[in-house]
């Protein structure tokens, strides 16, 4: 999984969203505080939550 610092992600927002997130790969955004968030395109996220929901149901 690719990672990028928050400042770089902010400065290159269009490229990050178009090239990195849109390709379906999650992207870790690392904040200065050391906390991280993960960006993922909507379709893979929906697939993940659907599988998780189905697993909870069974």
N, C-alpha and C positions, 0 to 999 in steps of 0.2 A: 504494500500500500504506500503510495506516494505521500510525502508530507511537505508543507511549505509554511514559512513563518507568516503570521498575520499581516505584517506590514507589506511583505511581498505580494500576498494574496490581494490585499486592498489595492496596491499600486497596479497590479496586473489583472484586475477583476475580470475583464472581458475574456482574456485568454484562459484564465483559470476555469471559468464557467464553460466556455466553448470547447476547450481542448481536454481538460482534465475531468471535470465532472460529467460532461455530456457523453464521454466514452463509456460510462457505466462503472468506472472504477471509483471507489470511495477515496476521498482526499482528506487527510488530516491537516487541520489548520492549527498551528501552535501559537498560543498567545504569549506575550512577554512574561506574564505571570507564571508560565509553565503549564497552565490549563490548556486543554485541547478540545476541539470540536471536530466532528466528521461531517463533511459535505458529501452527499450522495444524490444522484439524479432521482427524480420522483419514481420512475418505473421500477428500478431495482429495490428502492425502499418499500414500495407497495408490495412487491413480490416477497420481500423478507417478512413484512408484517403479516401477510396472508399466511405464509408457512408457519409463522409463530402462532397465529391465531388457530390454525388447524391443529397444531400440535397440542395446544392447550385444551382443545375441544375433545380430543381422543383420549 
